[in-house]
C-alpha cells in the first residue's frame, strides 16, 4: 500500500504507514520499503493470450507466437499468459513458459503438453526444438516438456 501511495500521490517519495488507535495515537509504524516489480518482459496481447518477450525475443515474434497460440486455443475466453525467450545454453533453442496451476496441469497427460509444444514449434519456430515450461503466475517453472524438433 505504501508503494502505491508513494508512486501515485507522493511523486515516488518514501511513505511510512502509521497504525493508530481511534484518537490517532501511533501504535505501530511500518517503514517504507521499495518493492521492485519483477521484469517479465515486454507484453504482447492477441485475443486472450499474453506473451511476454525477453532476452532479445522480438515483439514481432511474440505477436506471431500469440497468434499461433490463440488459434490453437480456439480464441478461448480464458486469459492465458506466456513468456518466450531465446536461449543458447545448453543448446540454442526456445523456451515458452505457460502460466497454469499444478492441479490443472496434473489432470492433463504429458502427451497433451508435448502436442501443444510441437504445434507451436511447427507453426512459429519452423519445427525447431522447444522447451515448454509450466509455471506459476511469476513464471517459476514446476514442470518441463521438451520437444526435440523435427
C-alpha positions in Angstrom: 0.0 0.0 0.0 2.8 2.4 0.8 4.4 1.8 -2.6 1.1 2.6 -4.4 0.7 5.8 -2.4 4.3 6.7 -2.9 4.1 6.2 -6.7 0.7 7.7 -7.4 0.4 10.5 -4.9 3.8 11.5 -3.5 6.0 11.5 -6.6 7.7 8.3 -5.5 8.8 9.8 -2.2 9.1 7.3 0.7 5.8 6.9 2.6 5.6 5.3 6.1 2.3 3.9 7.3 1.3 4.6 10.8 -1.3 2.4 12.5 -3.2 4.3 15.1 -6.0 4.0 17.6 -9.2 5.9 17.2 -7.6 9.0 18.8 -4.7 8.8 16.2 -2.1 7.8 18.8 0.5 5.8 16.9 0.5 2.1 17.8 2.9 1.0 15.1 5.0 2.4 12.2 5.5 0.4 9.1 8.5 1.9 7.4 8.6 2.4 3.6 10.3 -0.3 1.7 10.6 0.0 -2.1 9.4 -3.2 -3.8 10.5 -3.6 -7.4 8.1 -5.3 -9.7 9.6 -8.3 -11.5 10.5 -7.8 -15.1 8.5 -10.4 -17.1 9.4 -8.8 -20.4 7.6 -6.7 -22.9 3.9 -7.7 -23.2 2.1 -8.6 -26.5 -1.6 -9.5 -26.4 -3.7 -11.2 -29.1 -7.2 -12.1 -28.1 -7.0 -13.8 -24.6 -3.3 -14.6 -25.0 -0.5 -12.5 -23.4 3.1 -13.2 -24.4 5.9 -11.5 -22.5 9.1 -11.5 -24.6 12.6 -11.1 -23.1 16.3 -11.7 -23.7 16.3 -10.4 -27.3 13.0 -12.1 -28.2 11.4 -9.6 -30.6 7.9 -8.2 -30.2 7.1 -9.2 -33.8 8.0 -12.8 -33.0 6.0 -12.7 -29.7 3.0 -11.5 -31.8 3.4 -14.5 -34.1 3.5 -16.8 -31.1 0.4 -15.2 -29.6 -1.5 -15.6 -32.9 -0.5 -19.3 -33.1 -1.5 -20.0 -29.5 -4.7 -18.1 -29.9 -5.6 -20.3 -32.9 -4.6 -23.5 -31.0 -6.8 -22.5 -28.1 -9.6 -21.7 -30.4 -10.0 -18.0 -29.4 -10.7 -19.1 -25.8 -12.3 -16.6 -23.4 -9.9 -17.8 -20.7 -6.9 -15.4 -20.4 -3.6 -17.2 -20.5 -0.1 -15.8 -20.1 3.1 -17.0 -21.6 6.7 -15.9 -21.6 9.0 -16.5 -24.5 12.8 -16.2 -24.8 15.7 -17.5 -26.9 18.3 -19.5 -25.1 21.9 -20.5 -26.0 22.7 -22.9 -23.2 23.0 -25.8 -23.0 22.0 -25.7 -26.7 20.4 -23.0 -28.9 16.6 -23.1 -28.7 13.5 -21.5 -27.5 11.7 -21.6 -24.1 8.0 -20.9 -23.8 6.6 -20.6 -20.3 2.9 -21.1 -19.7 1.1 -19.9 -16.6 -1.2 -22.6 -15.2 -1.9 -24.3 -11.9 -0.4 -27.5 -10.8 -3.7 -29.2 -10.3 -5.0 -28.5 -13.7 -1.7 -29.4 -15.3 -1.7 -32.7 -13.4 -5.1 -33.6 -15.0 -3.6 -33.4 -18.5 -1.3 -36.0 -19.7 2.3 -35.4 -20.8 1.2 -36.0 -24.4 -1.2 -33.1 -24.4 1.7 -30.7 -23.5 4.1 -32.4 -26.0 1.4 -32.0 -28.7 1.0 -28.3 -27.8 4.8 -27.7 -27.8 5.0 -29.4 -31.2 2.1 -27.4 -32.7 3.7 -24.1 -31.5 7.1 -25.1 -32.7 5.9 -26.2 -36.1 3.8 -23.1 -36.6 6.1 -20.4 -35.1 9.6 -21.9 -34.9 9.8 -23.9 -38.2 9.9 -27.1 -36.2 12.9 -26.1 -34.0 13.4 -27.6 -30.6 11.2 -26.0 -28.0 11.1 -26.3 -24.2 7.6 -25.7 -22.7 7.7 -24.9 -19.0 4.6 -24.9 -17.0 4.8 -22.2 -14.4 3.1 -20.4 -11.6 2.0 -16.7 -12.1 5.6 -15.4 -11.6 6.9 -17.7 -14.4 8.6 -20.0 -11.9 8.6 -23.4 -13.6 7.2 -26.6 -11.9 7.1 -28.9 -14.9 9.1 -29.1 -18.2 8.2 -30.7 -21.5 10.9 -30.8 -24.2 10.0 -31.0 -27.9 13.2 -32.0 -29.7 12.1 -30.7 -33.1 11.6 -32.3 -36.5 
